[in-house]
Amino acid sequence: MAHRHTRGGIITAFTGIGLILLGFNLTPVLTGMGLLVTCIGAGIFVADYWLPQPLAPQEIAGIVSAFAGAGLTLLGLYLTPVLAGVGLLVTAIGSGIFIAFHFFPSKK
């Protein structure tokens, strides 16, 4: 069944948007967490809806990891540069996983 995770990705992204809006009233940390959750939801949506189907689980994990890394980078901008650096590292690893499994599939 194609697009089975699209709804979950959209719900997760909008939950993150809600956290961002709540964080504007309470604390910047909550805003940063909302950015992280929104990026994860966007990664799930992109992996399931926009990319050609079927994707291997490793490809989906790579895409979601890349978006989560972007979210960690945004969270790090609110908290500490070290966390932003970790986010960039996670983004690079997730992108590498997707590229490795998508463009260089294992031969069986």
C-alpha positions as CSV (number, residue, x, y, z in Angstrom):
1,M,0.0,0.0,0.0
2,A,1.6,3.2,-1.1
3,H,1.6,6.4,1.0
4,R,0.8,4.6,4.3
5,H,2.9,6.9,6.4
6,T,1.9,10.2,4.8
7,R,-0.8,10.9,7.3
8,G,1.6,10.3,10.2
9,G,4.2,12.6,8.8
10,I,1.6,15.4,8.3
11,I,0.3,14.9,11.9
12,T,3.9,14.9,13.3
13,A,4.8,18.1,11.3
14,F,1.7,19.9,12.6
15,T,2.4,18.8,16.1
16,G,5.8,20.4,15.8
17,I,4.2,23.6,14.5
18,G,2.0,23.6,17.6
19,L,5.0,23.3,19.8
20,I,6.7,26.2,18.0
21,L,3.7,28.4,18.6
22,L,3.5,27.3,22.2
23,G,7.2,27.9,22.6
24,F,6.8,31.5,21.5
25,N,4.7,32.1,24.6
26,L,6.7,30.0,27.1
27,T,10.3,29.3,26.3
28,P,12.7,29.2,23.3
29,V,13.6,25.6,24.2
30,L,10.1,24.5,23.4
31,T,10.3,26.4,20.1
32,G,13.5,24.5,19.2
33,M,11.9,21.2,20.1
34,G,9.0,22.1,17.8
35,L,11.4,22.7,15.0
36,L,12.9,19.3,15.5
37,V,9.5,17.6,15.6
38,T,8.4,19.5,12.4
39,C,11.5,18.4,10.6
40,I,11.0,14.8,11.5
41,G,7.4,14.9,10.3
42,A,8.5,16.5,7.1
43,G,11.1,13.8,6.6
44,I,8.4,11.1,7.0
45,F,6.1,12.9,4.6
46,V,8.9,13.3,2.0
47,A,10.1,9.7,2.3
48,D,6.6,8.3,1.8
49,Y,4.9,10.7,-0.6
50,W,7.4,12.4,-2.9
51,L,10.0,9.7,-3.5
52,P,9.5,6.8,-5.8
53,Q,8.0,3.7,-4.3
54,P,8.9,1.2,-3.0
55,L,11.8,2.4,-0.8
56,A,13.9,0.1,1.3
57,P,13.6,0.6,5.1
58,Q,17.2,1.8,5.1
59,E,16.4,4.5,2.5
60,I,13.4,5.7,4.6
61,A,15.6,5.8,7.7
62,G,18.2,7.8,5.9
63,I,15.7,10.4,4.8
64,V,14.1,10.8,8.2
65,S,17.6,10.9,9.8
66,A,18.6,13.7,7.5
67,F,15.5,15.7,8.3
68,A,15.9,15.0,12.0
69,G,19.5,16.3,11.7
70,A,18.2,19.5,10.2
71,G,15.8,19.8,13.2
72,L,18.7,19.2,15.6
73,T,20.6,21.9,13.9
74,L,17.8,24.3,14.3
75,L,17.4,23.3,17.9
76,G,21.1,23.8,18.4
77,L,20.7,27.4,17.2
78,Y,18.4,28.0,20.1
79,L,20.5,26.1,22.7
80,T,24.2,25.6,22.0
81,P,26.5,25.5,18.9
82,V,27.6,21.9,19.9
83,L,24.0,20.6,19.3
84,A,23.9,22.4,16.0
85,G,27.2,20.6,15.0
86,V,25.7,17.3,16.1
87,G,22.6,18.1,13.9
88,L,24.8,18.7,10.9
89,L,26.6,15.4,11.6
90,V,23.3,13.5,11.7
91,T,22.1,15.2,8.5
92,A,25.3,14.1,6.7
93,I,25.0,10.6,8.0
94,G,21.3,10.3,7.1
95,S,22.0,11.7,3.6
96,G,24.9,9.3,3.2
97,I,22.7,6.3,4.2
98,F,20.0,7.3,1.7
99,I,22.5,7.8,-1.2
100,A,24.3,4.6,-0.4
101,F,21.1,2.4,-0.4
102,H,19.3,4.3,-3.2
103,F,21.9,4.7,-5.8
104,F,24.1,1.7,-5.0
105,P,21.8,-1.1,-4.0
106,S,23.2,-4.4,-2.9
107,K,23.5,-7.1,-5.4
108,K,21.6,-10.3,-4.5
